[in-house]
Amino acid sequence: MDFIKFNFNSFKRQVSIRSGILLKTQAIRNINRKSKGRIYIRKNRKHVASRPYHSPNSMTGQLRKSIGFYYTNKALIFGGGNQKVNYAKFLELGTRQIEPRPLFHLSFFQVRLLIDKLINKTLSKSISIQVKKSTFVKYKKTTLKARRTLYLGIPNFNFTKSRGGLKH
């Protein structure tokens, strides 16, 4: 007899795809912001390099076009770079000659609260409780609100009463 149904695969897929879209959008916003740094002339074009620890400025737009994500059953992969753009990891992490210009880490930290809200919203839609068969009738009146924190990719669900001190 099923009392509570939780469609984990649907939940995981929805959260991953929507989180990927949020991350990609924020990374493109960050790369479109111009950071003032050193001016270079390359291939008869003026390029203003970004300052260290600011998101990189785009010269050709190839880095911006390479930003993306994909979802597997186990993880959401977010990043940039391809055969044409083989320097994304050097910008992100830095080298001996250049300081880091984080784009992907910065984008994640900027949207992590939105992803948290997205997880809570999707979680509430993914759980269905069959009240007629269940003894949770009292819980229908005192709705429990899920509060989630993410530690290294492992969701930790803490339930608290929406008004008051019931903590579990």
BAFI-3210 file (N, C-alpha, C; in Angstrom, 3 decimals, decimal comma, padded with zeros to 6 digits):
// residues 168
n [1|2|3|4|5|6|7|8|9|10|11|12|13|14|15|16|17|18|19|20|21|22|23|24|25|26|27|28|29|30|31|32|33|34|35|36|37|38|39|40|41|42|43|44|45|46|47|48|49|50|51|52|53|54|55|56|57|58|59|60|61|62|63|64|65|66|67|68|69|70|71|72|73|74|75|76|77|78|79|80|81|82|83|84|85|86|87|88|89|90|91|92|93|94|95|96|97|98|99|100|101|102|103|104|105|106|107|108|109|110|111|112|113|114|115|116|117|118|119|120|121|122|123|124|125|126|127|128|129|130|131|132|133|134|135|136|137|138|139|140|141|142|143|144|145|146|147|148|149|150|151|152|153|154|155|156|157|158|159|160|161|162|163|164|165|166|167|168]
n.u [000,851|000,634|001,482|002,901|004,149|007,011|008,478|011,456|013,206|012,004|012,023|014,817|015,645|014,172|015,122|017,871|017,991|016,723|018,400|020,779|020,098|019,760|022,414|023,886|022,733|023,453|026,253|026,643|025,654|027,597|029,906|029,275|029,393|031,643|034,927|037,326|040,603|043,949|044,943|045,111|046,457|045,480|045,635|045,000|042,932|041,445|041,615|040,305|041,544|040,283|040,198|042,152|040,476|037,975|035,214|036,020|036,664|035,184|036,655|036,410|034,012|033,852|034,248|031,923|030,009|030,667|029,797|027,930|025,793|025,203|023,158|023,427|022,489|023,650|024,816|024,978|026,615|028,439|029,932|032,497|034,122|035,727|036,951|037,820|037,936|040,088|041,022|039,446|039,590|042,047|041,589|039,653|040,965|043,505|047,044|050,642|051,412|049,114|046,547|043,633|040,526|037,648|034,726|032,770|032,665|032,013|029,519|028,020|028,031|026,595|024,008|023,196|021,321|018,951|018,824|018,485|015,881|014,503|014,839|013,381|010,794|010,317|010,511|008,257|006,284|006,796|006,188|003,547|000,866|-001,288|-004,046|-006,431|-005,888|-003,967|-002,592|-002,018|-003,682|-003,750|-001,490|-002,240|-003,583|-001,652|000,642|003,781|006,807|009,393|012,811|015,818|019,208|022,266|024,904|027,850|026,602|024,773|021,513|020,039|017,402|015,555|012,894|010,649|008,093|005,835|004,976|006,137|007,594|008,091|010,449|012,234]
n.v [-001,180|002,155|005,085|007,488|008,980|009,484|010,748|010,304|010,255|011,974|014,326|014,715|015,037|017,337|019,316|019,294|020,048|022,584|023,918|023,869|025,550|027,970|028,323|028,512|030,812|032,761|032,667|033,605|036,183|037,153|037,086|038,953|041,309|043,936|044,049|046,286|046,335|045,592|046,854|045,403|044,973|042,916|041,074|043,322|044,353|045,940|044,894|044,636|043,332|041,348|042,074|040,391|037,738|038,526|037,968|036,707|038,885|039,014|038,435|037,363|036,037|033,316|031,853|032,499|031,271|028,641|027,932|025,784|023,017|019,652|016,845|013,917|010,664|010,638|013,121|016,746|018,426|021,291|023,870|025,130|025,503|023,947|022,290|024,505|026,419|026,056|027,148|027,665|026,379|027,329|030,049|029,915|028,659|029,744|030,248|029,906|032,291|033,919|035,305|033,781|033,951|033,572|032,103|030,082|029,071|031,446|031,996|029,846|030,399|032,745|031,990|030,051|030,280|030,644|028,154|026,604|027,451|026,553|023,780|023,288|024,066|022,275|019,906|019,969|019,655|017,107|015,226|013,230|012,746|010,308|010,886|009,641|006,913|007,081|007,809|010,405|012,609|014,716|016,054|017,271|019,527|020,890|021,880|020,761|022,273|021,882|022,252|022,599|021,730|021,685|019,498|018,852|017,772|016,021|015,775|017,093|016,760|018,743|018,976|021,391|022,914|025,190|027,433|027,905|025,650|022,924|020,637|018,397]
n.w [000,000|-000,930|000,635|000,564|-002,279|-004,147|-006,856|-007,742|-009,976|-011,867|-010,365|-010,033|-012,716|-013,539|-011,739|-012,347|-015,085|-015,088|-013,283|-014,727|-016,861|-015,469|-014,531|-016,948|-018,114|-016,202|-016,383|-018,998|-018,681|-016,902|-018,487|-020,363|-018,991|-018,699|-017,604|-016,475|-017,463|-018,426|-021,633|-024,817|-028,111|-030,535|-033,456|-034,983|-033,484|-030,723|-027,415|-024,213|-021,419|-018,721|-015,192|-012,663|-010,947|-011,730|-013,939|-017,217|-020,026|-023,251|-026,385|-028,998|-028,799|-028,767|-026,390|-024,979|-026,636|-026,211|-023,695|-021,665|-020,614|-019,572|-018,801|-016,985|-015,753|-013,288|-012,716|-013,090|-015,524|-015,921|-017,715|-019,877|-023,058|-025,816|-028,775|-030,233|-028,261|-026,083|-023,799|-021,617|-019,091|-018,215|-017,899|-015,883|-013,686|-013,640|-014,338|-014,212|-015,355|-015,519|-013,451|-011,914|-013,693|-012,747|-013,992|-014,091|-011,459|-010,160|-011,324|-010,327|-007,533|-007,551|-008,299|-006,514|-004,410|-005,810|-007,037|-004,775|-003,975|-006,206|-005,954|-003,595|-004,431|-006,572|-005,175|-003,494|-005,395|-006,334|-004,427|-003,394|-001,221|-000,095|001,461|002,295|002,736|004,607|007,886|008,224|008,614|010,388|009,637|007,340|008,132|009,695|007,932|006,793|006,079|003,805|004,300|002,728|002,567|000,828|000,771|-000,627|-002,923|-001,832|-000,937|001,976|004,010|006,074|008,166|009,175|011,098|009,581|011,057|014,125|016,561|015,901|015,169|013,187]
ca.u [000,000|001,438|000,974|003,616|004,844|008,017|009,064|012,807|013,809|011,429|012,554|016,233|015,755|013,671|016,041|019,139|017,852|016,459|019,625|021,706|019,682|020,115|023,871|024,328|022,282|024,271|027,612|026,617|025,549|028,893|030,891|028,875|029,842|033,024|035,817|038,405|041,934|045,002|044,511|045,988|046,124|045,700|045,028|044,488|041,743|041,699|040,975|040,508|041,580|039,597|041,057|042,184|039,353|036,730|034,916|036,806|036,051|035,162|037,254|035,818|032,701|033,913|034,056|030,502|029,279|030,997|029,224|026,782|025,634|024,465|022,652|023,474|021,704|024,363|025,326|024,805|027,945|028,331|031,241|032,695|035,311|035,614|038,212|038,240|038,163|040,765|041,613|038,455|040,078|043,159|040,988|038,940|041,866|044,743|048,296|051,769|051,516|047,915|045,698|042,348|039,356|036,592|033,437|031,825|032,505|031,307|028,117|027,370|027,805|025,582|022,657|022,963|020,086|017,862|018,771|017,897|014,440|014,010|014,780|012,244|009,548|010,162|010,299|006,858|005,441|007,121|005,677|002,089|000,448|-002,655|-004,555|-007,516|-005,333|-002,904|-002,951|-001,433|-004,742|-003,350|-000,455|-002,880|-003,888|-000,387|001,533|005,211|007,547|010,726|013,949|016,857|020,564|023,017|026,281|028,610|025,715|023,876|020,463|019,751|016,086|015,206|011,517|010,245|006,732|005,889|004,874|006,282|008,854|008,237|011,624|012,479]
ca.v [000,000|003,372|006,263|008,652|008,695|010,478|010,410|010,850|010,464|013,196|015,418|014,898|015,547|018,718|020,194|019,373|020,823|023,992|024,474|024,080|026,758|029,112|028,486|028,978|032,191|033,631|032,721|034,501|037,551|037,542|037,309|040,170|042,468|044,271|044,396|047,123|045,849|045,967|046,928|044,725|045,022|041,577|040,923|044,659|044,626|046,362|044,012|045,008|042,118|041,495|042,099|039,096|037,353|038,979|037,087|037,122|039,644|038,259|039,112|036,834|035,457|031,852|031,329|032,646|030,252|027,294|027,697|024,894|022,002|018,450|016,101|012,458|010,109|010,803|014,463|017,863|018,912|022,683|024,436|025,715|025,083|022,907|022,207|025,870|027,170|025,136|027,953|027,961|025,936|028,191|031,281|029,613|028,290|030,508|029,545|030,627|033,635|034,745|035,060|033,205|034,739|032,562|032,345|029,029|029,086|032,687|031,827|028,939|031,061|033,782|031,432|028,913|030,471|030,367|026,699|026,121|027,683|025,660|022,429|023,240|024,142|021,022|018,860|019,987|019,147|015,712|014,341|013,172|011,994|009,817|011,150|008,730|005,660|007,363|008,371|011,736|013,600|015,894|016,760|018,074|020,816|021,531|021,540|020,827|022,908|021,280|023,140|021,739|022,240|020,780|019,286|018,059|017,068|015,099|016,575|016,833|017,323|019,068|019,410|022,253|023,394|026,524|028,424|027,269|025,032|021,512|020,386|016,952]
ca.w [000,000|-001,045|001,333|000,052|-003,529|-004,509|-008,138|-007,635|-011,294|-012,424|-009,541|-010,354|-014,082|-013,582|-011,014|-013,070|-016,320|-014,748|-012,680|-015,832|-017,585|-014,610|-014,518|-018,263|-018,267|-015,343|-016,938|-020,159|-018,129|-016,332|-019,542|-021,076|-018,203|-019,051|-016,507|-017,011|-017,155|-019,360|-023,029|-025,764|-029,531|-031,111|-034,787|-035,320|-032,689|-029,341|-026,435|-022,812|-020,598|-017,439|-014,020|-011,968|-010,096|-012,347|-015,073|-018,385|-021,104|-024,494|-027,538|-030,234|-028,518|-028,807|-025,031|-024,683|-027,398|-025,738|-022,366|-021,724|-019,580|-019,945|-017,662|-017,031|-014,641|-012,026|-012,437|-014,001|-015,895|-016,357|-017,991|-021,197|-023,768|-026,827|-029,510|-030,584|-027,018|-025,167|-022,737|-020,566|-017,779|-017,806|-017,391|-014,635|-012,586|-013,694|-014,622|-013,606|-015,935|-015,331|-012,291|-012,328|-014,074|-012,562|-014,622|-013,751|-009,997|-009,835|-011,731|-009,374|-006,246|-007,726|-008,460|-005,624|-003,654|-006,748|-007,188|-003,528|-004,066|-007,255|-005,386|-002,663|-005,195|-007,304|-004,176|-003,046|-006,490|-006,625|-003,371|-003,261|-000,039|-000,197|002,801|002,662|003,228|005,550|009,192|008,259|008,474|011,166|008,890|006,308|008,748|010,064|006,819|007,054|004,994|003,684|004,188|002,208|002,435|-000,041|001,180|-001,584|-003,834|-001,134|-000,317|003,379|004,216|007,451|008,162|010,280|010,966|008,976|012,141|015,422|016,910|015,618|014,345|013,072]
c.u [000,896|000,767|001,592|004,356|005,792|008,685|010,455|013,428|013,289|011,960|013,993|016,399|015,320|014,635|017,342|019,026|017,597|017,664|020,658|021,375|020,016|021,611|024,381|023,951|023,144|025,689|027,667|026,468|026,894|029,909|030,553|029,222|031,299|033,791|036,976|039,742|042,924|044,500|045,578|045,528|046,496|044,940|044,319|043,170|042,154|040,925|041,326|040,424|040,857|040,618|041,088|040,999|038,033|036,462|035,612|035,990|036,162|035,791|036,573|034,419|032,699|033,703|032,575|029,683|029,530|030,393|027,992|026,741|025,028|024,193|022,818|022,632|022,357|024,733|024,864|026,201|027,770|029,733|031,296|033,979|034,988|036,937|038,725|038,634|038,786|041,367|040,647|038,965|041,242|042,648|040,354|039,897|043,144|045,932|049,411|051,842|050,292|047,165|044,362|041,319|038,153|035,285|032,408|031,599|031,693|029,821|027,374|027,063|026,768|024,165|022,345|021,692|018,862|017,701|018,159|016,374|013,804|013,865|013,590|010,914|009,277|009,899|008,843|005,920|005,652|006,574|004,152|001,753|-001,003|-003,271|-005,612|-006,996|-004,372|-003,451|-002,404|-002,479|-004,388|-002,311|-001,037|-003,181|-002,612|000,650|002,988|005,908|008,956|011,768|015,134|018,191|021,361|024,453|026,926|027,700|024,743|022,779|020,204|018,429|015,837|013,782|011,245|008,807|006,787|005,751|005,064|007,586|008,999|009,413|011,870|013,741]
c.v [001,243|004,526|007,536|008,230|009,846|010,015|011,043|011,123|011,730|014,421|015,742|015,523|017,013|019,687|020,369|020,248|022,293|024,658|024,762|025,325|028,007|029,389|029,045|030,444|033,146|033,751|033,655|035,947|038,037|037,859|038,561|041,436|042,718|044,684|045,179|046,612|046,362|045,908|046,297|045,030|043,662|041,488|042,209|044,981|044,998|045,432|044,493|043,731|042,376|041,530|040,718|038,948|038,010|038,054|037,612|037,951|038,842|039,077|038,658|036,279|033,938|031,239|031,388|031,566|028,844|026,963|026,806|023,927|020,770|017,641|014,610|011,953|010,365|012,246|015,479|018,406|020,300|023,214|025,026|025,220|023,981|022,861|023,586|026,663|026,218|025,874|028,233|027,547|026,797|029,527|031,039|029,416|029,114|029,616|030,268|032,064|034,513|034,325|034,491|034,272|033,804|032,991|031,343|028,944|030,306|032,562|030,921|029,655|032,173|033,213|030,317|029,073|030,246|028,861|026,071|026,280|026,762|024,233|022,299|023,240|022,834|019,866|018,810|019,474|017,651|014,736|014,392|012,260|011,593|009,856|010,130|007,433|005,874|007,862|009,792|012,841|014,876|016,726|017,593|019,470|021,570|021,147|021,711|021,401|022,320|022,376|022,283|022,471|021,223|020,704|018,355|017,197|016,126|015,933|016,130|017,520|017,516|019,602|020,247|022,682|024,829|027,630|027,688|026,519|023,569|021,292|018,890|016,734]
c.w [000,000|-000,312|000,772|-001,209|-003,830|-005,788|-008,205|-009,000|-011,953|-011,685|-009,929|-011,743|-014,155|-012,914|-011,790|-014,308|-016,022|-014,104|-013,754|-016,625|-016,782|-014,640|-015,842|-018,477|-017,445|-015,875|-018,150|-019,713|-017,606|-017,420|-020,349|-020,307|-018,532|-017,806|-017,098|-016,526|-018,188|-020,802|-023,917|-027,187|-030,100|-032,415|-035,201|-034,621|-031,277|-028,412|-025,040|-021,997|-019,280|-016,307|-013,390|-011,020|-010,503|-013,523|-016,328|-019,368|-022,386|-025,611|-028,827|-030,020|-028,509|-027,427|-024,659|-025,387|-026,864|-024,379|-022,497|-020,555|-020,223|-018,695|-017,928|-015,863|-013,290|-011,696|-013,475|-014,266|-016,498|-016,593|-019,376|-021,796|-024,751|-027,587|-029,916|-029,345|-026,010|-023,967|-021,592|-019,188|-017,294|-017,292|-016,018|-013,462|-012,531|-014,022|-013,888|-014,107|-015,673|-014,068|-012,771|-012,705|-013,968|-013,218|-014,119|-012,244|-009,569|-010,162|-010,763|-008,061|-006,356|-007,798|-007,474|-004,794|-004,543|-006,959|-005,943|-003,543|-005,095|-006,737|-004,442|-003,399|-005,930|-006,346|-003,742|-004,131|-006,730|-005,595|-003,374|-002,086|-000,235|001,195|003,216|003,267|004,393|006,881|009,333|008,137|009,231|010,408|007,760|006,846|009,120|009,012|007,219|005,838|004,966|003,539|003,812|002,178|001,641|000,451|000,176|-002,462|-003,166|-000,486|001,115|003,686|005,704|007,429|009,399|010,039|010,449|010,014|013,451|015,571|016,641|014,687|014,348|012,270]
res [m|d|f|i|k|f|n|f|n|s|f|k|r|q|v|s|i|r|s|g|i|l|l|k|t|q|a|i|r|n|i|n|r|k|s|k|g|r|i|y|i|r|k|n|r|k|h|v|a|s|r|p|y|h|s|p|n|s|m|t|g|q|l|r|k|s|i|g|f|y|y|t|n|k|a|l|i|f|g|g|g|n|q|k|v|n|y|a|k|f|l|e|l|g|t|r|q|i|e|p|r|p|l|f|h|l|s|f|f|q|v|r|l|l|i|d|k|l|i|n|k|t|l|s|k|s|i|s|i|q|v|k|k|s|t|f|v|k|y|k|k|t|t|l|k|a|r|r|t|l|y|l|g|i|p|n|f|n|f|t|k|s|r|g|g|l|k|h]
***
